[in-house]
Amino acid sequence: METKNTLQKKLKPRHISLMAMGGAIGTGIFKGSGETVGVAGPGVVVAYIFAGLLLLVVMGAIAEMAIVYPNTNMKGFILKAFGSRMSFIIGWLYCVLWLAVCIIEVVVAGSFLQYWFPDVPLWLLSIICTIFILSINLMNVKHYGEFEFWFAGIKIAMIIVFIILGAGILFGIIPSDGSNYFRNFTEHGGFFPNGFTSIFAALLVVMFSYGGSELIGVTVTEAQDAEKILPKVIKSFIFRIVLFYTLPILIICGLIPWNELTESSSPFVQVLSISGLQGAAHIMNFILIIAVLSAANSGIYGCTRMLHSLAEEGEAPKAFSKLSKSGVPTYSLVLTGIVLLLGSMIAFVAQNEVFTLLMAFPGFVVSIVWISICLAQIKLRKSYTTMPSFRLWGYPYITGLAAAALALISISFIMNEDNRISIIACLVVLAFLIIMSIFKFKKVK
């Protein structure tokens, strides 16, 4: 049964904060950290810190615009700044981004389950994970927010435990088989074994890792007192997200030489496996499954709400704006579910390459979305009727520099031959959306 198309304002500050962290802390750190460390060595933490600074600017821009334009989500800001064509392109890109992310998360969740069930096909485990998180997204948004709060809370608690445990081993407080772990930071090629420029090669996976943080800009329409809570949530959020990435990576690189990390399992599991703690690796694997499913859960939320927003503006079929009795965008969730189930089958066709193929695509799209947010803030600031209580500092220079840096990251991605398949996929999708926008809004100047 369908009701009027009004999303329910039932998300509390703690829900929003943990949902954004749930979207940002997933495969990027638990699986992708192995890839970024392999590219840049221990020095990859510089890439995480740099991307964190860019994220700070983007989130600040979202908070500022949310105060000035209440009940307007991220796509709405872009619509006000650049019109329907740009809003259409970015909105659909964001949906494609989250669909790709969700496919990655459920496939990775399936790969973690293979730690216990090595004989079960990856595609089957991925489909089971997909069905599980789709059922969660059928809940009323308040119950969904509560579920995701605890889902994300578990993995954050585990990261904290990992940091404490790993630091204890690193500093010799907790006995282990190894000794003088700090040599791993200077040996095997040093802190930047592949040169300082290697951190730029790792930036795209890092961007993917932080992607999802801007989900705060989508929750605005279902948040209580969004204009009051967003600045507070964002200020605390940025600090936590950078710490939750940089500290675990430093610990991983300290306990295991960067060139000995394998791609077959998570670096977190590998670290706990050498710690000698009975059952620690199994506990960590369980938490990893919770973590990536939480990220997929946030991703489905982001995709369905963006589809709903597109439909409300006439930029997607009207059916996607229909809500269930519990306030869930029904047909948006159905479409997302179909794509996820089909995406899970990618693991059946290309099990060994699936992670690498899918990983770079969201990183490129995240950079485009973040650039759009920065440029929207630069343009809209001039037309504010009243100045908001929270304003992003250094206008327009800081936002402009962030947009320029993100543009350079995108260009470096396009120029990298290793990303050729992902480049073609990204550019084809972008070109298709641009052509669609031209025909759909041909009367718009």
RAMORA-V105268 format. One record per run of one state. SS is the DSSP state (H for helix, E for strand, L for the rest). FROM is the first residue (numbers start at 1). TO is the last residue. If there is no record, write none. Layout:
BEGIN
SS_FROM_TO, SS_FROM_TO
END
This chain:
BEGIN
L_1_1, E_2_3, L_4_10, E_11_11, L_12_12, H_13_24, L_25_26, H_27_30, L_31_31, H_32_68, L_69_73, H_74_82, L_83_83, H_84_113, L_114_121, H_122_136, L_137_140, H_141_170, L_171_180, H_181_185, L_186_197, H_198_210, L_211_212, H_213_222, E_223_223, L_224_225, H_226_255, L_256_257, H_258_260, L_261_266, H_267_275, L_276_279, H_280_312, L_313_317, H_318_321, L_322_322, E_323_324, L_325_328, E_329_329, H_330_344, L_345_345, H_346_349, L_350_353, H_354_381, L_382_396, H_397_415, L_416_416, H_417_440, L_441_445
END
